[in-house]
């Protein structure tokens, strides 16, 4: 075998080793990256629930703090009636939903809470006061209202649940307890 032939053979072997190393490195990176990427995508979907529950809280807090005209008299510390679930069924793929539409169940409550989404929703939302009406105050350590978002992000039948509660304090609605999550990313 000539010197050039040996050098060519060595270069081909060297190229094969480099190719095998490159492929194994790419496979390893994909094995690490893909599960992380999928988890991050699911987590980004859960941000919708947290943002919408915050929006619901802000709407209820504003309504609670604003005097309401009830039968010709101004009353304070009011909460609207229960609303939801809306949409009735959570969606795996986000779609537009108009909470204010006259055909939406409990649309009056969603309107007074100014609760709407400028983007598509995946979750089903519930506004659940312990009692509707005016002059409402919660005894220490108890809550007046629960906000809930529930959905099945991956279609496996397991529902993610996000929940927060408010109590009354100094004439305002304020969060009480912890922000609850169950099966966050299923």
C-alpha positions, 0 to 999 in steps of 0.5 A: 500500500502506498503512502497516499493510500494509507493517508487517504484510508486514515482520513476516511476513518477519522471522518467516520469517527467524527461523524459518529461523534457528531451524531451521538452529540446531536442525539444526546442534545435532543434527548435533553432538549425535547423533554425540556422544550415540551415541559416549557410549552405546557408551562406557558399554557398554564400562564393563561390560568394565572393571568385570568384568575388575577384578572377575575380577582381585579374585576371582583375587587373593583366591583366590591369596592365600588358602591352599587345602586340597588333598588334606588339605594347605594350599597357597598361591599357587593358581589355578583352571582356565581358564574361558570364554568365558561366555556362549559368544557375546557379545550386542549387547543386554545380558541376564542371565547366571548364571555360577554356574549348574550348566549354565554351562560352567566354573561351578566356576571362576567360583564360586571367583573369585566372578565374577558380574554383578548386571546384564545382560552384553554381553560374553563373559568368559574367565579364562585362567591360564598354569597351574592349581594351587598354588605358582605364581609368575611369573618377572620380567616374565611373567604368570600369568593373562589376563582377557578380555572380547570383544563386538560392540556394534553387530552389525557383526561387529567384536569389541571386545576388552578384556584385562588380565594379572596377575603374582605379586609378593610373594605377591600377584597384581598387574597387569602391563603395560597394560590392552589395548583393541582396537576399543573402540567399533568 
